[in-house]
C-alpha cells in the first residue's frame, strides 16, 4: 500500500512539474465571434428551424401558465 501511495505521489508530482513548462507560444486572441446571436445566425437552416420551434413552444407554455395563474388568482 505504501508503495502504491508513493508511486501515485510521484506521478502527480511529475505531472505538476511538466504542466508548468510551455513549449509552444499560444495566443488567446483568435478573433472569433462567439456571441449567442452570431452563433444562431451562423447555424444551418435545420438548426434555425429547431430553435424557432423551441422558442415558440416555450412562449406557448409560458402563455398557458400565465393564463392558469390568472384563472387561479380569481378563485
C-alpha positions as CSV (number, residue, x, y, z in Angstrom):
1,X,0.0,0.0,0.0
2,X,2.8,2.4,0.8
3,X,4.5,1.7,-2.5
4,X,1.2,2.5,-4.3
5,X,0.9,5.8,-2.5
6,X,4.4,6.8,-3.2
7,X,4.0,5.8,-6.9
8,X,0.9,7.9,-7.1
9,X,2.6,10.8,-5.4
10,X,5.5,10.6,-7.9
11,X,3.1,10.5,-10.9
12,X,1.2,13.5,-9.6
13,X,4.4,15.5,-8.8
14,X,5.8,14.8,-12.2
15,X,2.6,15.8,-13.9
16,X,2.6,19.1,-12.0
17,X,6.1,19.9,-12.9
18,X,5.5,19.1,-16.6
19,X,2.4,21.3,-16.6
20,X,4.5,24.4,-15.7
21,X,6.5,24.2,-18.9
22,X,5.1,25.7,-22.0
23,X,6.8,24.5,-25.2
24,X,4.7,26.5,-27.7
25,X,3.6,30.1,-27.5
26,X,-0.1,30.4,-27.7
27,X,-2.3,33.3,-28.4
28,X,-5.8,33.7,-27.0
29,X,-6.7,36.4,-29.5
30,X,-8.2,34.5,-32.4
31,X,-11.0,36.9,-33.5
32,X,-14.0,34.5,-33.4
33,X,-17.4,35.9,-32.7
34,X,-18.9,33.6,-30.1
35,X,-22.0,35.6,-29.1
36,X,-25.4,33.9,-29.0
37,X,-26.8,35.9,-31.9
38,X,-23.8,35.2,-34.0
39,X,-24.0,31.5,-33.3
40,X,-27.6,31.4,-34.3
41,X,-27.0,33.4,-37.5
42,X,-24.1,31.2,-38.5
43,X,-26.1,28.0,-37.8
44,X,-27.6,25.8,-40.6
45,X,-31.2,26.1,-41.7
46,X,-32.2,23.0,-39.7
47,X,-30.8,24.4,-36.5
48,X,-32.6,27.7,-37.0
49,X,-35.9,25.8,-37.6
50,X,-35.4,23.8,-34.4
51,X,-34.6,26.9,-32.4
52,X,-37.6,28.6,-33.8
53,X,-39.8,25.7,-32.8
54,X,-38.4,25.5,-29.3
55,X,-38.8,29.3,-28.7
56,X,-42.4,29.2,-30.0
57,X,-43.3,26.2,-27.8
58,X,-41.6,27.8,-24.8
59,X,-43.6,31.0,-25.3
60,X,-46.8,29.0,-25.7
61,X,-46.1,27.2,-22.4
62,X,-45.4,30.4,-20.6
63,X,-48.7,31.8,-22.1
64,X,-50.6,28.8,-20.8
65,X,-49.0,29.1,-17.4
66,X,-49.8,32.8,-17.2
67,X,-53.5,32.3,-18.1
68,X,-53.7,29.5,-15.5
69,X,-52.2,31.8,-12.9
70,X,-54.8,34.5,-13.8
71,X,-57.6,31.9,-13.5
72,X,-56.5,30.6,-10.1
73,X,-55.9,34.2,-8.8
74,X,-59.6,34.9,-9.3
75,X,-60.6,31.8,-7.3
